[in-house]
Amino acid sequence: MSKTSQEIKAKKAKKIAVEVLSETEGQKAPETVVPETPVEEVVETIKKTTKVRGKKYQSAKKLIDVSKFYPAKEAVELVKKVSISKFEGKIEAHITVIEDGNLGEIIFPHLETATKKIAILNDTILAEIKAGKINFDILIATPITMPKLLPFAKILGPKGLMPNPKSGTLTDKPEDAVKKLSVAKTKVQTEKKSPVVHIVIGKTSQPDTEILANLAELIKVIKPTKIKKLCLCPTMGPSVKVAIEK
């Protein structure tokens, strides 16, 4: 086969590859195509290695300018619009950073966790402790009620359940403490072999202001100068690029 024939075949294969990829998530066609490979094999290989999206996904993606980095407020509004799940979806942040590893811990201001049972010390809780029943993960006491727990220090102490000021569980504002301790405390860390962070920052049903507050806190913890790229995406749906102010 002459060099000219090889080039024509390669161009034809690449053109078909582009057509196939246009039905996918917008991945780029390969820059080089081996001329000896039959066109049919090129297309079949691309189909096998590229995820073809459904009509709902394609329709949602048309709402996004893939070349644009949206301001945070617009990005949050848009990521809700492009969510295609029938159930309550989550909003995830996918972040490329300059280095891998542990980037710190975050307490999202508006991300509840259902795994913690928090109790404020009262006569009922005290009676349960006396009976040997521990039905809480965190116990909050006030300076006034704290002395009632001292006889049970040997029981609660080893379990890490004894209220103390350092952890915020000994306070004169127990209701505020419950609110603070009910939010999710999460480690922000990258994948083991690549500087990419994947983390949930809320639900599609939450108010935009709460999602924005969670996103702002995440950016603050990681630090804007360490972020190369940040995208938001729903559980099911395309991603939206977010502009980061350095």
VMD Tcl script that draws the C-alpha trace (Angstrom):
set ca {
  {0.00 0.00 0.00}
  {1.42 3.38 -1.03}
  {2.04 6.14 1.51}
  {-0.78 8.20 -0.04}
  {-3.24 5.32 0.30}
  {-2.21 4.84 3.93}
  {-2.80 8.51 4.70}
  {-6.22 8.46 3.03}
  {-7.20 5.37 5.01}
  {-5.96 6.90 8.24}
  {-7.92 10.11 7.62}
  {-11.04 8.10 6.81}
  {-10.65 6.08 10.01}
  {-10.15 9.23 12.05}
  {-13.22 10.87 10.49}
  {-15.36 7.88 11.43}
  {-13.81 7.91 14.90}
  {-14.88 11.53 15.33}
  {-18.43 10.65 14.29}
  {-18.54 7.80 16.80}
  {-17.10 9.95 19.57}
  {-19.63 12.69 18.89}
  {-22.23 10.36 20.36}
  {-20.22 9.97 23.56}
  {-19.24 12.24 26.42}
  {-17.18 14.45 24.14}
  {-13.88 12.62 24.33}
  {-11.28 13.53 21.74}
  {-10.58 11.37 18.74}
  {-7.11 9.80 18.69}
  {-4.45 11.99 17.11}
  {-2.93 9.06 15.27}
  {-4.55 6.01 13.73}
  {-2.51 3.01 12.60}
  {-3.04 2.91 8.83}
  {-2.95 -0.90 8.65}
  {-5.88 -1.25 11.06}
  {-9.19 -1.75 9.23}
  {-11.67 1.09 9.70}
  {-14.23 -1.30 11.17}
  {-11.77 -2.36 13.87}
  {-10.96 1.26 14.71}
  {-14.64 2.07 15.23}
  {-15.28 -1.13 17.19}
  {-12.34 -0.42 19.50}
  {-13.59 3.10 20.18}
  {-17.09 1.84 20.90}
  {-15.74 -0.69 23.41}
  {-13.50 1.77 25.24}
  {-15.83 4.77 25.18}
  {-18.99 5.04 27.24}
  {-21.96 5.97 25.10}
  {-24.41 8.21 26.96}
  {-28.19 8.10 26.77}
  {-30.52 10.71 25.27}
  {-31.28 12.29 28.67}
  {-27.58 12.75 29.36}
  {-26.92 14.18 25.90}
  {-29.87 16.56 26.28}
  {-28.63 17.73 29.70}
  {-25.11 18.24 28.40}
  {-26.38 20.64 25.75}
  {-27.18 23.05 28.58}
  {-23.48 23.30 29.39}
  {-20.76 25.20 27.56}
  {-17.95 22.64 27.99}
  {-15.29 25.27 27.27}
  {-16.52 27.63 30.00}
  {-15.53 27.84 33.66}
  {-18.66 29.02 35.46}
  {-18.77 31.24 38.55}
  {-19.64 29.13 41.60}
  {-23.23 30.42 41.87}
  {-23.98 29.66 38.20}
  {-22.25 26.28 38.43}
  {-24.39 25.18 41.38}
  {-27.59 26.28 39.64}
  {-26.54 24.48 36.46}
  {-25.46 21.24 38.10}
  {-28.95 20.91 39.59}
  {-30.54 21.46 36.18}
  {-28.45 18.75 34.53}
  {-29.18 16.12 37.17}
  {-31.08 13.32 35.41}
  {-31.63 10.89 38.30}
  {-35.19 10.07 39.32}
  {-34.08 9.89 42.96}
  {-32.55 12.61 45.14}
  {-29.06 12.92 43.75}
  {-25.88 14.07 45.41}
  {-23.60 16.83 44.21}
  {-19.96 15.83 43.95}
  {-16.82 17.90 43.57}
  {-14.01 16.49 41.45}
  {-10.80 18.44 41.93}
  {-7.38 18.19 40.34}
  {-4.69 19.54 42.68}
  {-0.97 20.18 42.37}
  {0.06 17.40 44.76}
  {-1.35 14.16 46.05}
  {-1.87 13.08 49.65}
  {-3.88 14.25 52.65}
  {-5.04 17.85 52.22}
  {-6.63 18.25 55.65}
  {-9.99 17.81 57.34}
  {-13.23 19.63 56.64}
  {-16.42 20.22 58.56}
  {-19.04 21.12 55.99}
  {-21.46 23.73 57.38}
  {-24.44 22.12 55.64}
  {-23.85 18.40 55.23}
  {-25.63 16.28 57.80}
  {-24.61 12.78 58.71}
  {-27.09 10.20 59.89}
  {-24.48 8.02 61.59}
  {-24.07 10.07 64.77}
  {-26.49 9.77 67.67}
  {-26.11 12.90 69.76}
  {-27.70 13.24 73.19}
  {-27.94 16.16 75.59}
  {-27.65 15.05 79.20}
  {-30.96 15.03 81.08}
  {-32.59 12.85 83.72}
  {-33.70 10.25 81.17}
  {-30.23 9.90 79.64}
  {-28.71 9.77 83.13}
  {-31.07 6.95 84.13}
  {-30.11 4.99 81.00}
  {-26.41 5.39 81.78}
  {-27.02 4.15 85.35}
  {-28.80 1.12 83.84}
  {-25.79 0.43 81.63}
  {-27.50 1.58 78.41}
  {-25.40 3.71 76.07}
  {-27.70 4.81 73.24}
  {-25.61 7.66 71.83}
  {-22.37 8.31 69.99}
  {-21.83 11.79 71.44}
  {-22.95 13.10 74.82}
  {-23.31 16.81 75.48}
  {-23.48 18.30 78.98}
  {-23.55 21.77 80.49}
  {-21.34 23.01 83.35}
  {-24.40 22.63 85.60}
  {-25.26 19.03 84.64}
  {-21.67 17.80 84.31}
  {-21.18 16.92 88.01}
  {-23.94 14.30 87.67}
  {-21.71 12.38 85.24}
  {-18.63 12.21 87.43}
  {-19.66 8.87 89.05}
  {-19.73 7.35 85.54}
  {-16.37 8.67 84.35}
  {-14.87 5.16 84.42}
  {-17.61 3.95 82.09}
  {-17.80 6.89 79.70}
  {-14.12 7.89 79.70}
  {-12.66 4.75 78.05}
  {-15.36 4.98 75.36}
  {-14.48 8.60 74.60}
  {-17.97 9.73 75.62}
  {-17.12 11.96 78.56}
  {-18.05 15.57 77.66}
  {-15.18 18.07 77.60}
  {-14.68 21.67 76.41}
  {-11.99 20.74 73.87}
  {-14.37 18.59 71.82}
  {-17.20 21.09 72.19}
  {-19.35 18.63 74.17}
  {-19.19 20.56 77.47}
  {-20.91 23.87 76.82}
  {-23.57 26.21 78.11}
  {-25.15 26.18 74.63}
  {-25.96 22.48 74.06}
  {-28.39 23.07 71.17}
  {-25.70 24.93 69.22}
  {-23.27 22.12 69.96}
  {-25.70 19.56 68.51}
  {-25.93 21.55 65.29}
  {-22.15 21.83 64.95}
  {-21.48 18.18 65.76}
  {-24.19 16.95 63.38}
  {-22.32 18.11 60.30}
  {-19.95 15.81 58.48}
  {-16.26 15.87 59.38}
  {-14.35 14.42 56.47}
  {-10.75 13.93 55.42}
  {-9.89 15.64 52.17}
  {-7.42 13.43 50.38}
  {-6.48 12.52 46.85}
  {-6.51 9.15 45.16}
  {-3.50 7.02 46.02}
  {-1.78 7.32 42.65}
  {-3.09 10.60 41.27}
  {-3.65 14.16 42.57}
  {-7.43 14.05 42.21}
  {-10.04 14.54 44.95}
  {-13.59 13.17 44.76}
  {-15.93 14.36 47.52}
  {-19.67 14.86 48.08}
  {-20.60 18.44 48.99}
  {-24.38 18.17 49.23}
  {-27.65 17.03 47.70}
  {-29.57 18.35 44.71}
  {-32.50 19.13 47.02}
  {-30.48 21.51 49.22}
  {-30.74 25.30 48.83}
  {-28.09 26.83 46.57}
  {-26.78 28.91 49.48}
  {-25.95 25.76 51.47}
  {-24.16 24.10 48.54}
  {-22.20 27.29 47.92}
  {-21.19 27.48 51.58}
  {-19.98 23.87 51.49}
  {-18.06 24.51 48.27}
  {-16.46 27.66 49.68}
  {-15.32 25.76 52.77}
  {-13.83 22.98 50.62}
  {-11.89 25.47 48.50}
  {-10.69 27.18 51.68}
  {-9.41 23.89 53.15}
  {-7.59 22.80 49.98}
  {-6.45 26.39 49.20}
  {-7.20 27.98 45.80}
  {-3.52 28.09 44.77}
  {-3.35 24.29 44.98}
  {-6.35 23.72 42.73}
  {-5.72 23.15 39.04}
  {-9.29 22.32 38.06}
  {-12.61 21.92 39.86}
  {-15.80 20.40 38.45}
  {-19.20 19.77 39.99}
  {-21.45 16.95 38.88}
  {-24.65 15.29 40.08}
  {-24.91 11.58 40.86}
  {-26.26 11.14 37.33}
  {-25.50 13.84 34.81}
  {-22.67 15.78 33.14}
  {-20.09 17.86 34.98}
  {-19.78 21.63 35.20}
  {-16.43 23.41 35.39}
  {-16.06 25.97 38.18}
  {-13.95 29.12 38.02}
  {-11.56 29.46 40.97}
  {-10.38 32.85 42.16}
  {-6.70 32.55 43.03}
}
mol new
graphics top color blue
foreach p $ca { graphics top sphere $p radius 0.5 }
foreach p [lrange $ca 0 end-1] q [lrange $ca 1 end] { graphics top cylinder $p $q radius 0.2 }
display resetview
